[in-house]
Amino acid sequence: MDLGTAITLFMNGLALSAILFLLASGLTMIFGLLNVVNFAHGAFFLVGAYVGVALFKEAGLIVGALGAMVSVGILGLFTERVLLSRFYKAETEMSAHLGQLLLTLGVTLVLTEVVQIIAGPNLLSTGDLPGFLNDRVSLFSGGYVDGYRLAVIVVGVLAFLGLALVLNRTRTGLIVRAGVEDADMVQALRINVRRSFTATFVLGSALAGFAGLAAALYYRGTFVTLGDEFLTLAFGIVVLGGMGSYFGSAVGAVMVGLLTVFISYWWPPGQSFVVLALLALVLIVRPQGLFGRQVARA
């Protein structure tokens, strides 16, 4: 492999990492912070991909992105307030997680079937991207990166900074983190923890919708199994980085994205083992993940 090819693969890996981070960061907030097992996150991703591509082809990129986020955000709102909320007061955490697991798997099956009935089982192509997003940006030693993939990298960095600001420097972020530790105490201070949790769930869902469109444009099309494939990667990244660790999800996304691209270049079938291999290596050394907190045991 020459240097130019390595640079091109590296930039493609960063673009894939940015998409994985957008998906995994939403899952980190829902799964890691709110302690909600949401297997419907992949279905939200899939709906965002199809809605976003349909609107993109009719009205442009901005409308497609907004449509994907809003539509999936509404789905998240309905799922959290109408369906998942009944499991918050389960007798044990195990029973709550079991109910959440079964419910969100059911939501996944329903949404996937609805998408397949409406759009069909075949690949939905995005067509050409607008303007400079179709152009190649030349790098040194013969390497290059597509304009779209460069834009995705920039969006991923901005999303990381923006969400870090929201979670660590805003009242809502502080309430959510405090509510995870002791919801009853926060509620006693006359703070509506439930509303903050709902807002966090909706934000995480909207990020999944946006990531779905970003992935569809990355591959220049979408298909009905795309959500399942990316959900596996996202859960792996969340566990790899450490449960509830926002920074860990970013590091895990970069590791998985880069390894996936480079391994697929040398050995295409091997890319499916990237997350499993990383998880095995990391969890042997740090069972709590790279940046997760060690849980004390009695």
N, C-alpha and C positions, 0 to 999 in steps of 0.2 A: 504494500500500500504506500503510495507516494504522499507527500505532505499535503498537496492540494486536495486529494481525496479525503484525507483525515480531517482537514479543516471543514470540508463540506459536510461530512458525516457528523462532526461535532456540532455544527450549527443546526443541522436537522434534529440532532438529539436534544439540543436546548429547546427547540420549538416544541417537540413532543413533550419535554419535561414541563413546559409552561402549561400545556393543555392538561396534563396529568395533575399539575398543582391546582389548577382551577377546579377540577373535579374533587381531588383529595382534600382540599382546604374546606370545601363545603361539608364533606363527609366528616372531617375532623371536628368541625363545630357541632354537627348533629350527633355523631357517634362518640367523639371524645369528650366534648364539653357538656352536652345535654344528656349523655348516657342513654341515647336512643339508638337501638339497632334498626337502621333504615336500609333494608335491602331493595327498597324502591328507588334508591338514588341512581342506579343504573338505568331504570326505566325513565326517570326524569331526564337524564342525560339523552336518552334516545328520543324522547318527545321534543326536547330542545333542538336536537339535530334536524328532525323532520320539519317542525314548525319553522325553525330558522331558515332552512334551505328553501322551503316553499315561499316564504316572504322575501328572502334574498333574491330569488329569481324573478319575483313580481315587482318588488319595490326598492331593492338595493340593500347594501350591507348594513347600514345603520338600522333600518326598519327590521331587518332580519334578526339582528342582535337584540334589539329591544323586544321584539315579539317573542323570541325564545326565552328571554329572562322573565318577562311578565307572565306568559302563559304557564311556565313551569313554576314560577313563584305562586301563582294562584292554585296550581295543583298541590304545591307544598302546604299552602294555607289550609286547604280542604283536608288534606291527609292528616295534618297535625291537630287541627281543632275538632274535626268530626270523628276521626278514626283513632288516632294514636292517644288522644288525651284520656281515654277511658282506662288506659293501662298505667297511668301515672301513679295511681293509688293502689296498685297491686300489693298483696300481702308481703311478697318477697321480691327481691331484685331478679331472681331467677325466673319467677313466674311472669314478671313484667317483660323481661327480655324474650321469653318464649312467645308471649302474646304479640310483641312487636315484630318478632321474626316471622311468625305465621301470617300476620296481617300484611306486612310489607311485601312478603313473597306473593301473596294474593294480589296486591296492587300491581306488582310487577307483571304477573301473568295477564291480568286484565288489560293494562296499558299496552303491553307488547302485542296482544291480539288485536286491539283496536287499531294500533299503528299499521299492522300487517293487513287488516281488512281495508283500511282507507288507502294506504299507499302501495300495497302489494309487496310480494316477497323479493322483488328484484332491486338492484342497486338504483338509488335515486341520485343522479348526477347533479353536481352543482353548476356545471358549465364553466365558462371563463370568469375569472375574477376581474374586478374593475381596475383600470389604471396601472399604477406602479406595482400593485400586488402580484401581477403576472410577470413582472420583470425580474431578471437576475441581477443581484448585486455582486460584483466581482470582488474577491478578497485576494490576499497575497498568495503566491505559489500556485496559482491556478484554481484555488478554492472559490466557491461561490455560495450564495444563499438566495433562495427565492424571496421576493419582496414580501409575500404574505407571511412566510415563516419568520422573517425578521420582525415584522409587525407583531406577530404572536409572542415573540420573546419579550418585546417591549411591554405589551399588555400584561404578560405574566409578572414581570418585575413590578409594574405599577399596581397590580392587584395585590401582590405580596406586601408592598409598603402601605397601601390603603387599608387592607384588612388588619394589618398589625396595628395601625393607628386606631382603627375602630375598636379592636379588642382590648387595647392597653391604655388608650387615652380618652375614651369617651365614657359617658355615664352608663350607656347601655352595655358596653363591654364589661365594665366593672361589676354591674348588677348580675350579668350572666355568670361571670366567674365566681362571684360571691354566692349566687344562688345554687350553683353546683355543689359548693362546699356545705352550705347550710341554708336550704330554701326557707325553712320555718323562721329562722332568725331574720332573714331579709324581709320576709312577709310581715313580721312583727313591726318592722320599721315603716310600714304602710307603703311599701314598694311593690308594685304589681310584677312579681317574678314571672308569672304565667305569660303576661304580655311580652316580656323581654325574651322568654324562651321561644314564643311563637315567632317573633321577629327574627330571631337567630335561625330558626328552622326555615323560614321563608327565604332568608338571605342565602343560606346554604343550598336550597333548592334552586334558586335563581342562578347561582354560580354553576350548578350542574347543567342547567339549560344552556347557558352561555358556552360552557365547555363543549357541549354537544355540537353546537354550530361550529365552534372552532375546530373540532376534530373532523367534522364533515368537510369543511373547507380544506383542511390539511390533506385529507385523502381524496379530495375532489369528488366526494360522494358519500352517501350513508346507506346502511342496510340494517335489517331488523335485529341482527345479533351484535351490533356495535356496542350497545349498552352493557350486555353481559361481559364482553371482553374487557371493557374499560373498568367495570365495577370490580372485577377480580384484581386488576392492577391497583385501583384506588384503595381497596381494603388492605392490600399488601403494603402499600405506601404508608397508610395510617399506622399499621402495626409496626412496620419497620422504623418509622420516625419516632414512635412512642405515642401512646394513647393520649389525646388531648393536646399534643405538642404541635403548635402551629408552625414553628420553625422546623421541627422534625419532619413535617409533611413536605415542606419545601425541599429539604435536603434529600429526603427519600425520593421525591419526584425527579430530581436531577439525576440521582444515581440510577433509577430505573429507566428513565428516558434515554440517557447516554448509553447504558449497557444494551438496551433493546435495539437501538439503531446500529451500534457497532457489531453486536453478535449477529443480527439479521443480515449484515453485509457479508460476514465470513461464513455463517452457518444459519440460514433462514429458519429451519425447524427449531433451533435452539432458543429463539427469542421467547418462546412460551415458558421456558424454565427460569427466566431471569429473576422474577419475583420470588419464586420458591427457593432458588439458590441463595439469594440475598437474605431472605428471611431465616433460612437455616443457619447461615454463617453468623448473622447478627444476633439472633435469639439464643444461640449457644453461649455467646459471650455476655450479652445483656438481655435477659428475658423481658425486661420492661421496654425494650426498644432503644434506639440511639439516644433520644432525648427525653424519654419517659421517666417519671418519678418511680423510685422503688417503693412498692407498697409494703408497709410493715405488717407482719403476720404475728398473731398472738401465739 
